[in-house]
Amino acid sequence: MSAYLIFTREKTIDEKELAIYWREIKATFTGYDVRVLAAYGEHEDLEGPPTEGTVLAEFPTMEEARAWYDSPSYCEVRQHRVRGAVYRGTLVAGI
């Protein structure tokens, strides 16, 4: 069953750190079956506080998504995202 990782950026703190993150994240997908379905396109916040953007990525399973998220390569890059902005990350199983 497919799984979806949803990252919502709530507030930018350091644009330089985010630039490093975006430059390096693609390499972390090597060896994983991931499809980025949406990334910071036009969006409308229907409920809750305003957000700056959303990324939606599809993985074949929850385990595969978690393996990527916990991988050494992503953990190394993730520090730049954490220093660069406030994000909310959600992993959800498809139906």
Summary of the structure (lengths in Angstrom):
residues: 95
radius of gyration: 13.2
end to end distance: 7.1
largest distance: 37.7
contacts: 249
relative contact order: 0.39
helix: 37%
strand: 33%
